[in-house]
Amino acid sequence: MGVGGCLALPWRCLVVLCLRLLFLVPAGVPVRSGDATFPKAMDNVTVRQGESATLRCSVDNRVTRVAWLNRSSILYAGNDKWCLDPRVVLLANTKTQYSIQIQDVDVYDEGPYTCSVQTDNHPKTSRVHLIVQVSPKITEISSDISINEGGNVSLTCIATGRPDPTITWRHISPKAVGFISEDEYLEITGITREQSGEYECSASNDVSAPVVQRVKVTVNYPPYISDAKSTGVPVGQKGILLCEASAVPSADFQWYKDDKRLAEGQKGLKVENKAFFSRLTFFNVSEQDYGNYTCVASNQLGNTNASMILYGEQGSGNQPGRG
């Protein structure tokens, strides 16, 4: 499309008509391009979206009439503005330079621009190409996901920009090293619990700082009891049995003495359950408290258990041994 609000004609007709009507060139005089030192436009102009683009055309005192055109539109003829777009302004019309500026440039402004002049009754043209760069923008990214261990994960990150941005995926983890994918798509087959966490998508094209977004991947797995130790405590003292378990979702804990489940609030006992451990506290250990205890950790994916012994300290005469 290009800058809007201008007189629109087919390109070849526009150049001929513009030069003949604006410059009063007699019919039959050919339109030539690039056969003289003047006019001389800039090389390609590269700007970022939202910035201003300045198009300069060098001329000399042989030039009598000048104009700037965009594709099929006349922008300026001399000091006269033919374009209704308020973003297009005349910067200079001197004996050495004819320049215009396009403000708040957008991608549709990209394309060829032509400086046309009349010298010694011979119309000549010179072109410059405007290139518009656009900062990367992530337009689509996968939502946070929860999956059971061993399942397959597919993450997507779509980004736009000019030039096309490079997409990379990175696992935000102390154990992760470098990128794990340099593509819009990240596939994880047979995911493990160590692969849970946040995954960062980065889109970069060197126009501006990379843009990043993160996806949280939760890996569900059944409980695994990592610590359950027997404890020796003298009669009359405070004793604690601790059961630590990792699980996603967090495990529910239950305690048993032999085959009897211990209830919360039972006299002389306290059961304290947290996300990753359960603590069984005896406030005043008696001979009857000694024995075998079982911790059961469970969630919807499964359960596991571990046994431990509360025994009297060495020398108390009650030490059934360690579990």
SEBAMAR-901048 format. One line per 4 residues: their letters; for each residue y, z, x of N, C-alpha, C, CB. Coordinates in steps of 0.02 Angstrom, whole numbers, plus 50000, padded with zeros to 5 digits. Glycine has a CB too. Example, Ala and Ser with C-alpha at 12.3 -4.5 7.8 and 13.67 -1.06 7.14 Angstrom:
SEBAMAR-901048
AS) 49716,50390,50660,49775,50390,50615,49835,50390,50660,49776,50452,50565 ~ 49888,50354,50642,49947,50357,50684,50002,50394,50645,49970,50286,50704
END
This chain:
SEBAMAR-901048
MGVG) 49940,50000,50041,50000,50000,50000,50062,50000,50043,50000,50060,49953 ~ 50071,50050,50087,50131,50054,50129,50188,50085,50091,50151,49986,50155 ~ 50247,50085,50123,50306,50114,50090,50318,50077,50025,50367,50110,50136 ~ 50338,50114,49974,50343,50085,49907,50413,50068,49886,50313,50132,49858
GCLA) 50418,50036,49828,50483,50020,49799,50519,49963,49832,50526,50080,49801 ~ 50482,49916,49863,50513,49861,49899,50495,49796,49866,50493,49862,49973 ~ 50534,49744,49882,50519,49678,49858,50453,49655,49886,50575,49629,49876 ~ 50406,49636,49844,50339,49619,49866,50326,49544,49856,50287,49660,49830
LPWR) 50303,49511,49910,50286,49441,49909,50227,49430,49956,50346,49396,49929 ~ 50190,49374,49948,50139,49359,49998,50169,49356,50067,50104,49293,49982 ~ 50130,49377,50118,50157,49388,50185,50190,49326,50215,50102,49411,50231 ~ 50156,49270,50217,50184,49210,50249,50246,49187,50211,50132,49154,50252
CLVV) 50241,49189,50145,50300,49168,50105,50358,49216,50117,50283,49166,50030 ~ 50342,49280,50123,50394,49330,50132,50432,49319,50197,50365,49400,50131 ~ 50395,49308,50252,50429,49298,50317,50474,49238,50315,50378,49291,50373 ~ 50448,49182,50289,50488,49121,50287,50548,49130,50242,50446,49062,50262
LCLR) 50535,49159,50181,50590,49168,50133,50641,49217,50159,50563,49192,50066 ~ 50618,49271,50189,50664,49321,50215,50709,49290,50269,50626,49381,50244 ~ 50679,49254,50315,50718,49226,50370,50765,49172,50346,50671,49199,50423 ~ 50743,49133,50298,50786,49079,50274,50842,49103,50229,50745,49028,50237
LLFL) 50824,49150,50184,50875,49174,50138,50923,49223,50171,50843,49206,50078 ~ 50894,49270,50210,50937,49320,50240,50976,49293,50299,50895,49379,50262 ~ 50945,49249,50336,50977,49225,50397,51008,49155,50387,50926,49222,50454 ~ 51000,49128,50327,51028,49063,50312,51003,49009,50360,51104,49065,50315
VPAG) 50936,49011,50373,50906,48962,50417,50896,48897,50378,50839,48988,50445 ~ 50916,48840,50405,50907,48777,50369,50834,48763,50357,50939,48719,50409 ~ 50820,48729,50300,50752,48710,50284,50724,48664,50338,50748,48677,50215 ~ 50661,48672,50354,50630,48630,50404,50628,48661,50472,50666,48565,50408
VPVR) 50665,48716,50484,50662,48751,50548,50601,48795,50549,50727,48792,50562 ~ 50554,48787,50596,50492,48826,50595,50505,48899,50612,50442,48796,50644 ~ 50463,48942,50583,50464,49013,50600,50417,49024,50658,50445,49057,50538 ~ 50441,49051,50713,50400,49062,50773,50395,49136,50788,50429,49023,50833
SGDA) 50341,49154,50821,50330,49225,50837,50309,49232,50909,50277,49256,50790 ~ 50341,49276,50946,50320,49292,51013,50336,49238,51064,50247,49305,51014 ~ 50383,49193,51050,50398,49139,51097,50463,49152,51135,50402,49073,51061 ~ 50488,49214,51133,50549,49230,51170,50548,49304,51188,50613,49212,51129
TFPK) 50594,49323,51232,50597,49393,51253,50616,49438,51195,50647,49402,51310 ~ 50657,49414,51150,50680,49453,51093,50658,49420,51029,50757,49461,51094 ~ 50643,49459,50977,50645,49532,50978,50584,49561,51012,50651,49559,50907 ~ 50589,49622,51036,50533,49656,51067,50524,49724,51032,50544,49665,51143
AMDN) 50470,49729,50994,50456,49792,50959,50416,49838,51004,50418,49779,50892 ~ 50408,49899,50982,50370,49948,51021,50296,49930,51020,50380,50019,50992 ~ 50258,49965,51063,50186,49962,51057,50166,50000,50994,50151,49993,51120 ~ 50101,50007,50983,50078,50044,50924,50110,50113,50923,50002,50049,50924
VTVR) 50129,50135,50863,50160,50200,50853,50109,50245,50818,50226,50195,50811 ~ 50095,50303,50848,50047,50350,50820,50082,50415,50801,49989,50364,50870 ~ 50077,50436,50739,50108,50498,50716,50058,50535,50672,50174,50484,50676 ~ 50071,50600,50664,50029,50640,50620,50055,50638,50549,50025,50713,50646
QGES) 50011,50646,50503,50030,50648,50432,50084,50702,50422,49968,50662,50387 ~ 50138,50683,50387,50192,50730,50374,50249,50726,50424,50166,50799,50372 ~ 50237,50693,50482,50290,50686,50531,50332,50624,50516,50260,50681,50602 ~ 50382,50611,50557,50424,50551,50549,50405,50500,50601,50499,50570,50556
ATLR) 50404,50437,50580,50388,50381,50626,50451,50340,50637,50331,50337,50597 ~ 50468,50330,50700,50526,50289,50718,50502,50222,50745,50571,50325,50770 ~ 50526,50168,50714,50508,50100,50735,50569,50068,50766,50482,50057,50674 ~ 50563,50051,50830,50620,50024,50867,50607,49951,50885,50634,50065,50932
CSVD) 50661,49912,50883,50657,49842,50902,50715,49828,50949,50660,49795,50839 ~ 50699,49807,51011,50751,49792,51061,50778,49722,51049,50722,49798,51133 ~ 50843,49716,51050,50877,49651,51040,50930,49643,51094,50909,49647,50968 ~ 50965,49585,51094,51022,49575,51139,51078,49540,51102,51001,49534,51202
NRVT) 51131,49522,51138,51190,49495,51104,51179,49424,51077,51248,49495,51150 ~ 51121,49395,51091,51106,49329,51062,51082,49335,50989,51052,49293,51103 ~ 51061,49395,50970,51035,49407,50903,51094,49414,50854,50990,49469,50901 ~ 51090,49374,50801,51144,49376,50752,51124,49410,50687,51168,49307,50737
RVAW) 51060,49408,50669,51037,49439,50607,50969,49472,50620,51033,49387,50549 ~ 50957,49528,50586,50895,49566,50597,50867,49592,50531,50908,49625,50645 ~ 50802,49606,50531,50769,49634,50471,50705,49667,50492,50756,49578,50418 ~ 50684,49719,50454,50619,49752,50462,50579,49739,50399,50627,49830,50476
LNRS) 50515,49722,50408,50470,49709,50352,50406,49749,50361,50454,49633,50346 ~ 50375,49764,50304,50310,49798,50304,50263,49760,50259,50317,49873,50281 ~ 50212,49730,50289,50164,49690,50251,50201,49639,50207,50118,49735,50208 ~ 50201,49651,50143,50233,49605,50097,50298,49633,50069,50186,49587,50040
SILY) 50331,49676,50106,50391,49708,50082,50448,49703,50133,50378,49782,50065 ~ 50508,49689,50109,50568,49692,50151,50595,49763,50149,50622,49640,50127 ~ 50602,49795,50206,50629,49863,50209,50704,49863,50218,50595,49902,50266 ~ 50726,49831,50272,50798,49826,50287,50814,49756,50311,50819,49879,50341
AGND) 50872,49730,50289,50900,49668,50315,50970,49685,50340,50902,49610,50260 ~ 50976,49689,50406,51039,49713,50434,51050,49785,50415,51098,49670,50411 ~ 51107,49799,50386,51122,49867,50362,51102,49877,50289,51195,49883,50371 ~ 51079,49825,50257,51064,49828,50186,50992,49850,50175,51075,49760,50153
KWCL) 50984,49902,50135,50918,49927,50120,50889,49891,50060,50920,50003,50107 ~ 50830,49862,50069,50796,49827,50015,50741,49870,49985,50768,49761,50041 ~ 50725,49923,50018,50670,49966,49996,50698,50027,49959,50627,49989,50056 ~ 50666,50044,49902,50690,50101,49862,50662,50167,49886,50672,50091,49790
DPRV) 50615,50165,49932,50583,50226,49957,50634,50268,49996,50521,50209,50001 ~ 50650,50329,49973,50701,50369,50007,50679,50392,50077,50719,50429,49965 ~ 50615,50386,50092,50592,50408,50157,50610,50359,50213,50517,50418,50155 ~ 50628,50298,50194,50644,50246,50244,50719,50245,50255,50618,50176,50220
VLLA) 50740,50257,50317,50811,50259,50333,50825,50217,50395,50835,50332,50344 ~ 50886,50192,50399,50908,50154,50457,50935,50201,50510,50962,50101,50437 ~ 50909,50196,50571,50931,50239,50625,50984,50205,50668,50873,50260,50668 ~ 50973,50141,50685,51020,50108,50730,51020,50033,50717,51002,50122,50804
NTKT) 51080,50004,50719,51088,49931,50715,51144,49913,50764,51105,49907,50642 ~ 51126,49907,50827,51174,49894,50880,51158,49828,50915,51175,49952,50931 ~ 51195,49814,50967,51183,49752,51005,51120,49755,51047,51242,49737,51051 ~ 51091,49815,51053,51031,49822,51095,50970,49849,51057,51046,49867,51153
QYSI) 50981,49878,50999,50925,49908,50964,50934,49906,50888,50916,49980,50987 ~ 50878,49892,50854,50876,49893,50781,50816,49937,50762,50870,49820,50751 ~ 50831,49997,50735,50779,50046,50724,50782,50075,50654,50785,50103,50776 ~ 50722,50089,50628,50716,50123,50564,50670,50183,50572,50691,50075,50507
QIQD) 50672,50229,50524,50629,50287,50525,50596,50296,50457,50668,50351,50545 ~ 50530,50311,50459,50494,50328,50398,50478,50402,50401,50428,50285,50390 ~ 50505,50439,50354,50497,50512,50355,50437,50533,50313,50561,50546,50328 ~ 50410,50592,50330,50353,50620,50292,50298,50567,50284,50376,50646,50223
VDVY) 50275,50541,50340,50227,50486,50340,50161,50508,50308,50215,50461,50411 ~ 50131,50462,50269,50065,50475,50240,50019,50418,50260,50069,50481,50162 ~ 49954,50425,50244,49905,50376,50267,49918,50306,50239,49835,50399,50247 ~ 49947,50301,50179,49960,50235,50151,50016,50199,50186,49975,50241,50076
DEGP) 50053,50232,50230,50105,50199,50269,50076,50163,50330,50157,50250,50292 ~ 50013,50177,50346,49983,50146,50405,49978,50070,50396,49914,50176,50418 ~ 49989,50034,50452,49983,49962,50449,50035,49927,50492,49988,49938,50378 ~ 50041,49861,50485,50087,49823,50526,50158,49823,50499,50063,49751,50532
YTCS) 50206,49826,50545,50277,49820,50529,50306,49766,50574,50314,49889,50540 ~ 50351,49727,50546,50377,49668,50582,50453,49672,50589,50357,49604,50546 ~ 50476,49661,50651,50547,49653,50664,50562,49579,50668,50568,49691,50731 ~ 50607,49554,50625,50625,49483,50624,50699,49475,50641,50610,49452,50554
VQTD) 50714,49425,50683,50783,49414,50705,50799,49340,50703,50795,49443,50776 ~ 50862,49327,50705,50886,49258,50713,50925,49254,50778,50930,49235,50652 ~ 50905,49207,50822,50941,49194,50885,50947,49119,50893,50904,49226,50946 ~ 51010,49096,50902,51022,49024,50913,50989,48982,50859,50996,49002,50982
NHPK) 50995,49006,50797,50967,48972,50739,50891,48967,50739,50996,48903,50736 ~ 50859,49007,50781,50786,49008,50782,50761,49077,50761,50760,48989,50853 ~ 50728,49082,50704,50700,49147,50683,50638,49164,50724,50683,49146,50608 ~ 50634,49228,50743,50577,49251,50783,50555,49320,50755,50595,49256,50859
TSRV) 50492,49338,50767,50465,49401,50743,50425,49436,50797,50422,49389,50681 ~ 50420,49503,50789,50378,49544,50833,50349,49600,50791,50419,49572,50894 ~ 50284,49615,50803,50250,49664,50762,50236,49729,50799,50185,49635,50736 ~ 50234,49783,50760,50211,49848,50785,50165,49877,50732,50271,49896,50801
HLIV) 50112,49911,50754,50064,49940,50707,50073,50016,50705,49991,49922,50727 ~ 50082,50042,50645,50089,50114,50635,50021,50145,50621,50139,50129,50577 ~ 50002,50195,50662,49939,50230,50654,49954,50302,50632,49898,50230,50721 ~ 49923,50323,50577,49935,50390,50549,49873,50433,50561,49952,50386,50473
QVSP) 49883,50488,50596,49828,50535,50608,49831,50591,50556,49832,50563,50680 ~ 49773,50615,50537,49769,50668,50486,49726,50725,50513,49739,50641,50419 ~ 49751,50786,50508,49714,50845,50531,49648,50851,50492,49756,50909,50524 ~ 49597,50879,50524,49533,50886,50489,49538,50936,50431,49478,50909,50537
KITE) 49498,50922,50380,49495,50967,50322,49424,50968,50296,49544,50944,50266 ~ 49396,51028,50289,49329,51035,50262,49334,51031,50186,49295,51102,50285 ~ 49302,50980,50157,49307,50968,50085,49246,50993,50047,49316,50895,50072 ~ 49191,51003,50082,49130,51026,50049,49087,51065,50098,49089,50966,50019
ISSD) 49064,51123,50078,49020,51163,50121,48972,51203,50077,49062,51211,50166 ~ 48913,51213,50103,48861,51249,50065,48884,51320,50047,48796,51251,50104 ~ 48859,51345,49992,48873,51414,49972,48827,51461,50011,48863,51423,49895 ~ 48845,51525,50010,48801,51576,50041,48732,51571,50008,48831,51648,50032
ISIN) 48680,51584,50049,48612,51574,50025,48569,51633,50043,48583,51509,50054 ~ 48522,51649,49999,48472,51701,50011,48403,51669,50005,48480,51761,49962 ~ 48361,51679,50057,48297,51644,50059,48244,51690,50090,48302,51578,50098 ~ 48182,51683,50068,48128,51723,50096,48109,51697,50165,48067,51724,50050
EGGN) 48089,51742,50208,48069,51723,50276,48013,51672,50272,48046,51785,50316 ~ 48020,51619,50316,47971,51566,50316,47992,51505,50276,47907,51591,50290 ~ 48045,51513,50235,48069,51457,50196,48111,51408,50237,48109,51482,50137 ~ 48130,51353,50206,48171,51302,50239,48242,51304,50213,48141,51232,50229
VSLT) 48290,51296,50258,48361,51300,50240,48395,51234,50258,48396,51360,50277 ~ 48438,51210,50214,48477,51150,50226,48550,51165,50211,48452,51089,50184 ~ 48592,51162,50262,48664,51175,50253,48703,51111,50263,48688,51229,50303 ~ 48756,51103,50223,48797,51043,50225,48870,51061,50236,48789,51003,50160
CIAT) 48904,51021,50278,48976,51030,50290,49008,50961,50294,48989,51072,50356 ~ 49049,50944,50245,49082,50879,50243,49157,50888,50257,49071,50844,50173 ~ 49184,50847,50301,49255,50853,50319,49287,50785,50321,49263,50889,50387 ~ 49353,50783,50309,49391,50721,50314,49445,50728,50368,49424,50703,50246
GRPD) 49472,50672,50388,49525,50672,50439,49529,50603,50470,49512,50725,50493 ~ 49583,50590,50505,49592,50526,50540,49615,50541,50611,49644,50480,50503 ~ 49575,50523,50661,49509,50492,50657,49457,50539,50627,49486,50469,50726 ~ 49399,50511,50611,49346,50552,50580,49330,50612,50624,49283,50509,50568
PTIT) 49329,50672,50595,49316,50732,50635,49243,50738,50657,49336,50794,50596 ~ 49234,50773,50712,49166,50790,50735,49146,50856,50704,49164,50794,50814 ~ 49085,50859,50676,49061,50919,50643,49010,50954,50687,49030,50902,50574 ~ 49017,51019,50696,48968,51058,50734,48952,51122,50696,48995,51074,50805
WRHI) 48889,51144,50703,48866,51206,50673,48849,51255,50729,48803,51194,50627 ~ 48866,51319,50717,48852,51371,50766,48829,51434,50730,48915,51386,50810 ~ 48777,51466,50757,48752,51529,50729,48792,51585,50760,48675,51538,50742 ~ 48825,51624,50718,48865,51681,50742,48818,51739,50755,48921,51701,50691
SPKA) 48793,51742,50816,48745,51793,50835,48749,51805,50910,48672,51772,50814 ~ 48743,51869,50932,48745,51883,51004,48691,51845,51042,48737,51957,51016 ~ 48635,51829,51009,48580,51795,51043,48587,51719,51042,48515,51815,51011 ~ 48634,51694,51001,48642,51621,50995,48679,51594,51056,48679,51603,50931
VGFI) 48659,51536,51080,48690,51504,51138,48711,51434,51118,48642,51503,51199 ~ 48778,51421,51118,48803,51354,51104,48792,51332,51032,48770,51305,51149 ~ 48802,51266,51022,48795,51237,50955,48721,51226,50939,48835,51171,50950 ~ 48705,51232,50875,48636,51220,50855,48631,51154,50817,48610,51278,50811
SEDE) 48689,51123,50801,48688,51057,50770,48755,51025,50779,48670,51062,50695 ~ 48755,50960,50794,48817,50921,50798,48814,50867,50745,48827,50891,50869 ~ 48811,50889,50684,48802,50844,50628,48828,50879,50565,48728,50822,50619 ~ 48838,50841,50512,48860,50870,50449,48806,50915,50419,48879,50815,50400
YLEI) 48744,50902,50438,48688,50938,50407,48651,50981,50458,48640,50889,50375 ~ 48633,51041,50435,48595,51087,50477,48530,51103,50441,48636,51152,50493 ~ 48475,51087,50472,48409,51100,50442,48373,51153,50483,48367,51034,50439 ~ 48349,51205,50449,48310,51258,50481,48243,51262,50445,48348,51328,50479
TGIT) 48190,51248,50483,48123,51249,50455,48087,51314,50473,48082,51188,50479 ~ 48057,51346,50422,48021,51409,50434,48067,51463,50462,47963,51397,50482 ~ 48121,51477,50427,48171,51524,50452,48142,51594,50463,48230,51528,50403 ~ 48167,51626,50516,48145,51694,50532,48201,51744,50519,48122,51699,50606
REQS) 48184,51807,50519,48235,51859,50507,48288,51859,50561,48202,51928,50502 ~ 48269,51839,50622,48318,51837,50677,48370,51781,50666,48283,51826,50743 ~ 48355,51734,50623,48401,51679,50610,48447,51692,50551,48362,51615,50598 ~ 48445,51753,50525,48491,51770,50471,48560,51780,50500,48467,51834,50433
GEYE) 48610,51783,50455,48678,51795,50478,48725,51740,50457,48680,51802,50554 ~ 48782,51734,50491,48833,51685,50473,48826,51623,50516,48903,51715,50480 ~ 48835,51566,50484,48835,51501,50518,48904,51470,50509,48779,51454,50490 ~ 48934,51450,50565,49003,51425,50564,49003,51350,50572,49044,51459,50620
CSAS) 49037,51317,50525,49049,51245,50529,49118,51233,50557,49040,51210,50460 ~ 49123,51191,50609,49187,51175,50640,49199,51100,50635,49189,51198,50713 ~ 49259,51080,50612,49279,51010,50608,49338,50998,50654,49297,50989,50534 ~ 49330,50950,50700,49382,50940,50751,49392,50865,50763,49363,50975,50817
NDVS) 49456,50844,50769,49471,50775,50789,49530,50772,50837,49485,50733,50728 ~ 49548,50828,50868,49601,50832,50918,49671,50819,50891,49587,50782,50973 ~ 49679,50810,50826,49745,50802,50797,49779,50870,50792,49742,50768,50728 ~ 49739,50921,50775,49764,50990,50771,49706,51035,50789,49793,51006,50700
APVV) 49717,51100,50783,49664,51147,50798,49605,51136,50750,49690,51220,50793 ~ 49543,51146,50773,49486,51137,50729,49490,51184,50668,49420,51150,50767 ~ 49462,51162,50613,49458,51204,50554,49386,51229,50549,49479,51166,50488 ~ 49377,51292,50529,49310,51321,50527,49300,51357,50460,49300,51369,50585
QRVK) 49239,51354,50436,49218,51394,50379,49148,51419,50393,49221,51352,50313 ~ 49129,51474,50359,49065,51505,50373,49022,51510,50310,49075,51574,50403 ~ 48957,51506,50321,48907,51514,50268,48862,51572,50288,48866,51448,50256 ~ 48851,51619,50242,48807,51675,50256,48736,51659,50233,48833,51740,50222
VTVN) 48689,51666,50279,48618,51655,50263,48582,51721,50267,48586,51602,50312 ~ 48556,51744,50210,48519,51807,50207,48444,51791,50205,48540,51849,50145 ~ 48407,51819,50252,48335,51808,50255,48299,51870,50230,48312,51790,50327 ~ 48263,51863,50176,48226,51919,50147,48157,51926,50179,48218,51910,50070
YPPY) 48137,51988,50192,48071,52000,50220,48046,52070,50200,48072,51993,50298 ~ 47980,52080,50199,47953,52144,50177,47966,52198,50229,47878,52139,50165 ~ 47959,52261,50209,47976,52317,50254,47931,52319,50316,47970,52383,50217 ~ 47960,52342,50369,47924,52354,50432,47946,52422,50459,47937,52297,50485
ISDA) 47900,52469,50462,47916,52536,50486,47918,52536,50562,47866,52589,50460 ~ 47976,52551,50589,47986,52547,50662,47980,52615,50696,48054,52517,50677 ~ 47987,52670,50659,47984,52736,50691,47959,52787,50640,48054,52756,50719 ~ 47905,52822,50657,47878,52876,50615,47838,52922,50662,47833,52848,50556
KSTG) 47867,52978,50681,47836,53022,50731,47817,53089,50700,47884,53032,50790 ~ 47761,53115,50724,47741,53183,50705,47788,53233,50737,47666,53198,50725 ~ 47793,53292,50706,47841,53342,50730,47810,53412,50729,47906,53342,50687 ~ 47824,53450,50781,47801,53519,50783,47858,53566,50770,47770,53534,50850
VPVG) 47848,53613,50724,47900,53661,50704,47869,53730,50693,47937,53637,50639 ~ 47900,53783,50721,47874,53851,50709,47883,53871,50636,47909,53901,50755 ~ 47843,53918,50614,47850,53946,50547,47919,53979,50542,47793,53998,50532 ~ 47951,53967,50485,48016,53997,50472,48074,53956,50496,48019,54063,50503
QKGI) 48061,53902,50531,48115,53860,50557,48125,53798,50513,48101,53840,50630 ~ 48177,53762,50527,48193,53700,50491,48154,53643,50524,48270,53686,50491 ~ 48123,53601,50483,48085,53545,50510,48104,53480,50476,48010,53557,50502 ~ 48102,53424,50514,48121,53358,50488,48069,53306,50507,48191,53337,50515
LLCE) 48049,53268,50458,48008,53208,50470,48051,53147,50453,47942,53209,50427 ~ 48052,53098,50500,48096,53040,50492,48054,52976,50489,48147,53037,50550 ~ 48072,52933,50442,48038,52869,50434,48090,52814,50434,47995,52868,50367 ~ 48089,52771,50485,48137,52716,50490,48103,52650,50475,48169,52714,50560
ASAV) 48135,52609,50433,48106,52544,50414,48161,52492,50406,48065,52551,50349 ~ 48148,52432,50430,48193,52376,50419,48163,52332,50364,48205,52334,50485 ~ 48207,52307,50320,48185,52265,50265,48246,52234,50232,48143,52305,50214 ~ 48237,52174,50205,48289,52142,50164,48254,52114,50102,48327,52085,50204
PSAD) 48274,52137,50041,48322,52190,50027,48299,52258,50055,48334,52195,49952 ~ 48345,52305,50058,48329,52371,50086,48269,52402,50051,48389,52417,50081 ~ 48231,52439,50089,48169,52468,50063,48182,52529,50020,48122,52486,50120 ~ 48139,52541,49972,48136,52603,49936,48083,52647,49969,48120,52592,49859
FQWY) 48097,52711,49976,48052,52756,50012,48020,52807,49965,48089,52793,50069 ~ 47958,52823,49979,47922,52877,49944,47882,52917,49996,47874,52848,49888 ~ 47877,52982,49983,47840,53027,50028,47780,53057,49991,47887,53083,50055 ~ 47725,53063,50029,47664,53093,50002,47637,53144,50052,47609,53038,49986
KDDK) 47612,53200,50026,47573,53247,50067,47501,53241,50043,47600,53321,50062 ~ 47459,53219,50088,47392,53199,50069,47398,53145,50015,47350,53261,50044 ~ 47376,53157,49954,47381,53107,49901,47433,53126,49848,47313,53097,49868 ~ 47471,53178,49862,47519,53202,49812,47589,53180,49830,47515,53279,49806
RLAE) 47622,53148,49782,47691,53124,49794,47739,53183,49792,47711,53070,49741 ~ 47785,53183,49839,47836,53235,49842,47897,53212,49802,47857,53251,49916 ~ 47919,53256,49758,47976,53240,49715,48041,53266,49745,47965,53269,49645 ~ 48095,53229,49733,48162,53250,49755,48180,53315,49719,48216,53195,49741
GQKG) 48206,53364,49756,48226,53428,49728,48170,53479,49726,48251,53418,49659 ~ 48112,53460,49752,48056,53508,49755,48077,53568,49798,47992,53475,49783 ~ 48058,53628,49779,48081,53689,49811,48066,53688,49886,48047,53750,49778 ~ 48119,53701,49924,48113,53705,49996,48113,53638,50032,48051,53740,50014
LKVE) 48118,53582,49993,48117,53515,50023,48179,53475,50002,48053,53478,50003 ~ 48197,53428,50043,48250,53381,50026,48230,53311,50052,48319,53403,50056 ~ 48233,53262,50008,48220,53193,50028,48286,53156,50027,48168,53158,49979 ~ 48304,53126,50084,48367,53090,50091,48351,53017,50110,48414,53124,50146
NKAF) 48366,52972,50064,48352,52901,50074,48416,52862,50089,48317,52871,50013 ~ 48415,52823,50142,48470,52778,50160,48443,52707,50162,48501,52798,50228 ~ 48486,52660,50183,48466,52590,50183,48407,52577,50230,48524,52545,50202 ~ 48406,52610,50288,48356,52593,50338,48314,52653,50361,48389,52563,50397
FSRL) 48320,52709,50327,48278,52765,50345,48272,52815,50288,48305,52800,50408 ~ 48222,52858,50292,48214,52913,50245,48199,52975,50285,48157,52898,50192 ~ 48230,53030,50264,48222,53093,50301,48195,53147,50253,48290,53116,50332 ~ 48139,53178,50274,48109,53232,50236,48123,53297,50273,48032,53221,50227
TFFN) 48162,53342,50240,48184,53403,50273,48149,53464,50241,48261,53410,50267 ~ 48122,53508,50285,48093,53572,50265,48142,53626,50287,48020,53583,50296 ~ 48170,53664,50241,48221,53713,50259,48191,53776,50290,48261,53732,50198 ~ 48130,53793,50270,48098,53855,50296,48023,53842,50299,48116,53918,50251
VSEQ) 48001,53816,50355,47932,53793,50361,47883,53852,50353,47920,53759,50429 ~ 47832,53840,50311,47779,53890,50301,47712,53860,50323,47775,53913,50225 ~ 47661,53903,50325,47595,53879,50344,47571,53824,50296,47545,53937,50345 ~ 47590,53831,50232,47568,53782,50183,47600,53713,50193,47584,53808,50113
DYGN) 47657,53710,50229,47691,53646,50241,47656,53604,50294,47763,53658,50261 ~ 47619,53635,50337,47586,53597,50390,47534,53549,50360,47553,53644,50442 ~ 47529,53491,50390,47479,53443,50366,47501,53371,50376,47465,53455,50292 ~ 47466,53326,50343,47478,53254,50350,47525,53229,50296,47411,53216,50347
YTCV) 47575,53191,50317,47624,53162,50271,47625,53085,50280,47696,53192,50284 ~ 47635,53050,50225,47638,52977,50226,47704,52953,50198,47579,52946,50186 ~ 47736,52909,50236,47798,52875,50213,47779,52805,50189,47853,52873,50270 ~ 47800,52788,50129,47788,52721,50101,47855,52687,50091,47747,52725,50034
ASNQ) 47863,52629,50122,47924,52588,50115,47906,52524,50078,47957,52572,50185 ~ 47945,52506,50026,47928,52447,49986,47991,52412,49961,47884,52468,49927 ~ 47985,52347,49953,48034,52308,49915,47995,52254,49877,48088,52276,49962 ~ 48029,52207,49845,47994,52160,49802,47949,52111,49841,48043,52120,49762
LGNT) 47956,52111,49907,47915,52065,49947,47852,52099,49974,47955,52038,50005 ~ 47848,52164,49969,47788,52198,49994,47801,52271,50010,47762,52162,50055 ~ 47751,52303,50039,47759,52374,50058,47718,52388,50120,47737,52420,50000 ~ 47734,52443,50152,47698,52466,50211,47702,52541,50214,47726,52433,50277
NASM) 47660,52573,50254,47661,52646,50258,47644,52669,50328,47613,52678,50207 ~ 47663,52730,50342,47648,52761,50406,47635,52835,50395,47706,52750,50457 ~ 47587,52863,50432,47570,52933,50426,47595,52972,50486,47494,52943,50418 ~ 47614,53034,50473,47637,53079,50526,47616,53150,50508,47714,53073,50537
ILYG) 47617,53194,50557,47593,53263,50547,47649,53312,50562,47531,53279,50590 ~ 47657,53360,50517,47699,53418,50530,47653,53473,50552,47742,53439,50466 ~ 47663,53497,50614,47616,53546,50641,47656,53603,50673,47569,53514,50694 ~ 47620,53658,50683,47651,53715,50716,47658,53702,50790,47610,53778,50703
EQGS) 47712,53729,50818,47724,53719,50890,47669,53751,50931,47791,53749,50911 ~ 47661,53728,50992,47611,53755,51037,47622,53829,51046,47613,53719,51105 ~ 47568,53865,51038,47574,53938,51046,47577,53973,50979,47635,53955,51086 ~ 47587,53933,50925,47590,53964,50859,47521,53972,50828,47634,53923,50812
GNQP) 47471,53938,50862,47403,53943,50835,47389,53894,50780,47390,54011,50809 ~ 47436,53850,50766,47427,53799,50714,47451,53732,50740,47466,53819,50650 ~ 47408,53694,50772,47426,53629,50796,47368,53581,50785,47447,53631,50870 ~ 47367,53548,50728,47313,53501,50713,47315,53439,50756,47315,53481,50642
GRG) 47368,53430,50794,47373,53371,50837,47427,53323,50813,47307,53335,50841 ~ 47441,53274,50856,47492,53225,50841,47461,53165,50806,47528,53203,50904 ~ 47503,53134,50760,47479,53076,50725,47498,53013,50761,47504,53075,50655
END
